[in-house]
Amino acid sequence: MNHYTLIEDGGVVRSLIQHWKDENIESIAMDFEGEFNLHIYGEHLALIQIYDGHEFFLIDPVKLTSEDLRLLLEESSIEKVMFDCSSDASLVYRSYNIRLSHVFDIRISSTLLGYEGSLSKITHTLLQQEPLVPKKAFQRANWLKRPLSQELIAYALSDVKYLLQLKEILVHNIKEKNLEKEHSLRQANAASVKTRTKKAYLNWREYHKLNKEEQQLLMLLFDQREILAQKENLPPYKVMSKQDLIRFVTEVPLSKEELIRRIRSKNRRIREELIEAFYPLLFTDKTEG
């Protein structure tokens, strides 16, 4: 595994930024790891990994203030070379009101040149480098857990190891093909923020198969699940699965006893709160059978 420096202090972040300026380091490779409603409630920035061409750094955002992170992520004099940064830009904006500044997105450049696929695929195509660890192995990892395992750290560092080399090759190829103008226009929007206004159920195929009355009921049950998940700091699926939520709408229980039977949470408190929240929504103005 590559040697790295762990940073958990805002003063060190400021010193590092100054070091890059003093050494005329204008580009750094950067990637994020996050938590997205898998282990606790909500979205959280869990790790920032950086390679400046000489050294690797792991920055623990959990230990830093939003202003510490802002100094790094909004620093306009240092280019951040990333891969497919749109979701990362949206995450830090929603979490900290930070806008990523001066980003070079490898995916934008590679797509313009006709290279499609994951970072691993593009790295293999352009550098003949195989991924150290399959990405799928860490898709459900808990990046907020401390200390991070050596396997997770090795994976995180591998994501930034080749970004600067890839940029160099891609820029060269873009110049050869006289695509600089189009490339510049596309890169200008690399860190555009996607504001999330739609509720998750609007992306569910099952939701669009429901009639209007069923959709209305699903919205109400969904919101109650969300409130309880936030209160318990649990991902919503651990409060109640999507499948069970849909089933309560398409197969409405006929009595409170049936409702109680169908709430399957092993946590007694959550089970009781779900029953209390769902009962008036399912049986208002109805006569129980």
Secondary structure, 3 states (H helix, E strand, C coil): CCCEEEECCHHHHHHHHHHHHHCCCCEEEEEEEEEECCCCCCEEEEEEEEECCCCEEEECHHHCCHHHHHHHHCCCCCEEEECCCHHHHHHHHHHHCCCCCCEEEHHHHHHHCCCCCCHHHHHHHHHCCCCCCCHHHHCCCCCCCCCCCHHHHHHHHHHHHCHHHHHHHHHHHHHHCCCHHHHHHHHCCCCCCCCCCCCHHHHCCCHHHCCHHHHHHHHHHHHHHHHHHHHHCCCHHHHCCHHHHHHHHHCCCCCHHHHHHHCCCCCHHHHHHHHHHHHHHHHCCCCCC
